[in-house]
């Protein structure tokens, strides 16, 4: 199972690489056309894609570092590397989002601003189509290898497609003698960048601080209680190592069982979670019923 996990991480690199290539291509086009057409919205969208390049590189680096086997300083492996990389990327994205907002507020509403060239809107529409197809690829890949990191990249892809659609709408609207609409769209793009950064930071910090889905804990506890020989569960905890779930549980069994019998029940608990629910590792502590609180 562990070898399959490493193979999935390797396969997940394809999604990150595809995103990097797409974002480099689109950011160059958007920034060049944005400056030539004097479109604040398209320039903001281009800057948004530059942060996406960094975020995708961080995911790629994290996926590769996570493939390193355990060593003397990392007995549990390097699974959390991609989570750390995501947090670093969120800081970079937040900085760019604030920069976009600052530029839009300080220069966008100055008098005499003209509507950007209509060609900038077509670039936005083209970019939306490109990112939609990248999203479809990464979503399918994430579902195939069950990767939260690649799925997060896919969600970023589709959000960028919507941002580009919004950019195009703002530029088209500015052609109706409303050049301020282009600036308004730039502000919205800046806010979206900041929101995406916050969402990535919140998820990464939740996992790094050993936060775990409460609903999953309840579901796993119900599974364990149905295992033959388990009288009750005293405690159950969960944590994440990258995309891998680790469960710690204390179960209560019949006090008359010998060591082998208790061990067999613990093995059934491990099998129920690992084989049937995809949990990476399960640590089971067995206590006799006489010590039950």
C-alpha positions in Angstrom: 0.0 0.0 0.0 2.8 2.4 0.8 4.4 1.8 -2.6 1.1 2.7 -4.2 0.9 5.9 -2.2 4.4 6.9 -3.5 3.3 6.0 -7.0 0.2 8.2 -6.7 2.4 11.1 -5.6 4.5 10.6 -8.6 1.5 10.6 -10.9 0.1 13.7 -9.2 3.2 15.6 -10.4 1.6 15.6 -13.9 -1.2 17.8 -12.8 1.1 20.3 -11.1 3.3 20.4 -14.2 0.3 21.0 -16.5 -0.9 23.8 -14.3 2.6 25.4 -14.3 2.8 25.3 -18.1 -0.7 26.7 -18.5 -0.2 29.5 -16.0 3.1 30.6 -17.5 1.6 30.8 -20.9 -1.5 32.7 -19.8 0.2 35.1 -17.4 2.6 36.2 -20.2 -0.3 36.8 -22.6 -2.4 38.6 -20.0 0.3 40.9 -18.7 1.5 41.8 -22.2 -2.0 42.4 -23.6 -3.1 44.0 -20.3 -0.3 46.7 -20.5 -0.8 47.2 -24.2 -4.6 47.6 -23.9 -4.4 49.5 -20.6 -6.7 47.0 -18.8 -6.3 47.0 -15.1 -8.5 43.9 -14.8 -6.5 41.8 -17.3 -3.2 42.9 -15.6 -4.7 41.9 -12.3 -5.7 38.5 -13.7 -2.2 38.1 -15.1 -0.7 38.8 -11.7 -3.1 36.3 -10.3 -1.8 33.7 -12.7 1.8 34.4 -11.6 0.8 33.5 -8.0 -0.8 30.4 -9.4 2.6 29.5 -11.0 4.2 29.8 -7.5 1.4 27.8 -5.9 1.7 25.1 -8.5 5.5 24.9 -8.1 5.0 24.6 -4.3 2.6 21.7 -4.9 5.1 20.1 -7.2 8.0 20.5 -4.8 5.7 19.3 -2.0 4.7 16.2 -3.9 8.4 15.4 -4.7 9.6 15.9 -1.1 6.7 13.8 0.2 8.1 10.9 -1.8 11.3 10.8 0.2 11.3 7.7 2.4 11.6 8.0 6.2 15.1 8.8 7.6 16.6 9.2 11.0 15.2 12.7 11.4 11.8 12.0 9.9 10.7 8.6 11.2 7.1 9.2 10.0 8.3 10.1 6.5 8.0 13.5 4.7 4.3 13.4 3.9 3.6 16.8 5.4 6.0 18.6 3.0 3.2 19.4 0.5 1.1 20.9 3.3 4.0 23.2 4.3 4.5 24.1 0.7 0.9 25.1 0.4 1.1 27.4 3.4 4.2 29.1 1.9 2.3 29.6 -1.4 -0.7 31.1 0.5 1.6 33.9 1.9 2.9 34.7 -1.6 -0.6 34.8 -3.0 -1.8 37.1 -0.2 1.1 39.5 -0.9 0.2 39.7 -4.6 -3.5 40.1 -3.8 -2.8 43.1 -1.6 -0.6 44.6 -4.3 -3.4 44.2 -6.9 -5.9 45.9 -4.6 -3.5 48.7 -3.7 -2.8 49.5 -7.4 -6.4 49.4 -8.3 -7.4 51.8 -5.5 -4.6 54.2 -6.0 -4.6 54.5 -9.8 -7.9 53.0 -11.0 -10.3 55.8 -10.2 -8.2 58.6 -11.4 -10.0 60.9 -13.9 -9.6 60.6 -17.6 -9.2 56.8 -17.6 -10.2 55.4 -21.0 -11.8 52.0 -21.7 -9.3 49.2 -22.5 -9.1 47.7 -25.9 -11.7 45.1 -26.7 -9.0 42.6 -27.5 -8.3 42.3 -23.8 -11.7 40.8 -23.2 -11.1 38.1 -25.9 -7.9 37.1 -24.1 -10.0 36.7 -20.9 -12.5 34.4 -22.7 -9.7 32.4 -24.2 -8.0 32.0 -20.8 -11.2 30.8 -19.2 -11.5 28.0 -21.8 -7.9 26.9 -21.3 -8.2 26.8 -17.5 -11.5 24.9 -17.8 -9.8 22.1 -19.7 -6.9 22.1 -17.2 -9.4 21.8 -14.4 -11.1 18.8 -16.0 -7.8 17.0 -16.3 -6.6 17.7 -12.8 -10.1 16.8 -11.3 -10.1 13.5 -13.0 -6.4 12.8 -11.9 -7.2 13.8 -8.3 -10.1 11.4 -8.2 -8.0 8.6 -9.7 -5.2 8.9 -7.2 -7.3 10.3 -4.3 -5.0 13.4 -3.9 -6.2 16.3 -1.9 -3.3 18.4 -3.2 -4.2 17.8 -6.8 -7.9 18.4 -6.1 -7.0 21.7 -4.5 -5.0 22.6 -7.7 -8.1 21.6 -9.7 -10.3 23.9 -7.6 -7.8 26.7 -8.1 -8.0 26.0 -11.9 -11.7 26.4 -12.0 -11.7 29.5 -9.9 -9.2 31.0 -12.3 -11.5 30.2 -15.2 -14.3 32.2 -13.4 -11.9 35.0 -12.7 -11.1 35.3 -16.4 -14.8 35.2 -17.3 -15.3 38.1 -14.8 -12.4 40.0 -16.3 -13.9 39.6 -19.8 -17.3 40.8 -18.6 -15.7 43.9 -16.9 -13.8 44.8 -20.1 -16.8 44.3 -22.3 -18.8 46.4 -19.9 -16.2 49.2 -20.0 -16.9 49.5 -23.7 -20.3 51.0 -22.8 -18.7 54.2 -21.7 -18.1 52.8 -18.2 -14.2 52.5 -18.0 -14.5 52.4 -14.2 -16.0 48.9 -14.5 -12.6 47.6 -15.6 -11.1 49.0 -12.3 -13.9 47.5 -10.3 -13.2 44.1 -11.8 -9.5 44.5 -10.9 -10.6 45.0 -7.3 -12.8 42.0 -7.4 -9.9 39.9 -8.8 -7.6 41.2 -6.0 -10.2 40.1 -3.4 -10.5 36.7 -5.0 -6.7 36.2 -4.8 -6.8 37.1 -1.1 -9.7 34.8 -0.4 -8.0 31.9 -2.2 -4.8 32.6 -0.2 -6.8 32.5 3.1 -8.6 29.3 2.1 -5.3 27.6 1.4 -3.7 28.9 4.6 -6.7 27.8 6.7 -6.6 24.3 5.3 -2.8 23.9 5.7 -2.8 25.3 9.2 -5.6 23.0 10.2 -3.7 19.9 9.0 -0.4 21.0 10.4 -2.0 21.6 13.9 -3.4 18.0 13.7 -6.9 19.1 13.0 -9.2 16.3 11.7 -12.7 16.0 10.3 -15.1 15.4 13.2 -17.6 13.6 10.9 -14.9 11.1 9.8 -13.9 10.4 13.4 -17.6 9.6 14.2 -17.8 7.4 11.1 -14.6 5.5 11.9 -15.7 5.0 15.5 -19.0 3.4 14.3 -17.0 1.1 12.0 -14.7 0.0 14.9 -17.6 -0.7 17.2 -19.1 -3.1 14.7 -15.9 -5.2 14.6 -16.4 -8.6 16.2 -14.9 -8.7 19.7 -14.9 -4.9 20.3 -17.0 -4.1 23.3 -16.5 -0.3 23.2 -14.1 2.5 22.1 -12.6 4.6 24.9 -10.9 7.2 22.7 -10.3 7.8 19.0 -8.1 10.4 17.4 -7.0 11.2 13.9 -4.4 13.3 12.1 -3.1 13.8 8.6 0.3 13.2 7.1 -0.1 14.9 3.7 -3.0 12.9 2.1 -2.6 10.0 4.5 -4.9 9.5 7.5 -3.6 8.1 10.7 -6.0 6.9 13.4 -5.2 6.2 17.1 -7.9 4.3 19.0 -8.2 2.7 22.4 -10.7 -0.3 22.3 -12.2 -2.3 25.1 -12.3 -6.1 24.8 -13.3 -9.1 27.0 -10.9 -9.3 30.0 -10.8 -13.1 29.7 -9.0 -13.0 26.3 -5.4 -14.0 26.1 -2.8 -11.8 24.3 -3.3 -13.6 21.0 -7.0 -13.1 21.1 -6.7 -9.4 21.9 -4.1 -9.0 19.1 -6.5 -10.7 16.6 -9.2 -8.2 17.4 -6.8 -5.3 17.0 -5.8 -6.7 13.6 -9.5 -6.8 12.6 -9.9 -3.1 13.6 -6.8 -2.2 11.5 -8.0 -4.2 8.5 -11.5 -2.6 8.7 -10.1 0.9 8.4 -7.1 0.4 6.2 -8.7 -2.0 3.7 -12.2 -0.8 3.6 -11.8 3.0 4.2 -8.3 3.8 2.8 -6.8 4.9 6.2 -3.0 4.9 5.9 -2.1 3.6 9.4 -4.0 2.6 12.5 -2.6 2.4 16.0 -4.8 0.3 18.3 -4.4 0.1 22.1 -6.3 -2.7 23.7 -7.7 -2.5 27.3 -9.7 -5.2 29.2 -13.3 -4.6 30.0 -12.5 -4.5 33.8 -10.7 -1.2 33.4 -13.5 0.4 31.4 -14.6 3.8 32.9 
